[in-house]
Amino acid sequence: MAGTLNPAFNTGTTSYTTMAVNTSSLTPGSNTITVVLTDGSSPQTYTITVNYLAQEAYIKASNPNPADGFYAVALSGDTLAVRAGGEDSNTTGVGGNQADNSASDAGAVYVLTY
């Protein structure tokens, strides 16, 4: 089961707005699960074992700008999709000019595999 959860998720010092959980990494008889959290700038992947969090990966946009809003994540198997609703690129499709910021808040989706 994979999906996106959208509760306001607070871990004390950082308030997270989106969380994706990939339970395919939860194996029978183990107490581990993979969780991706985002604070609106960069998703962070954690492996939870009982009550212990260890950062597994740090994911960042290839062309980050302030207010891009790198958030709203979905995780399925080894594929992670991250929405950047404030991305200003005027490029369509894949492989365009990432430096073109002429379309204010056009938005983008980054698809990553690992």
Secondary structure, 3 states (H helix, E strand, C coil): CEEEECCCEECCCCEECEEEEEHHHCCCCCCEEEEEEECCCCCEEEEEECCEEEEEEECCCCCCCCCCCEEEEEEECCEEEEEECCCCCCCCCCCCCCCCCCCCCCCEEEEEEC
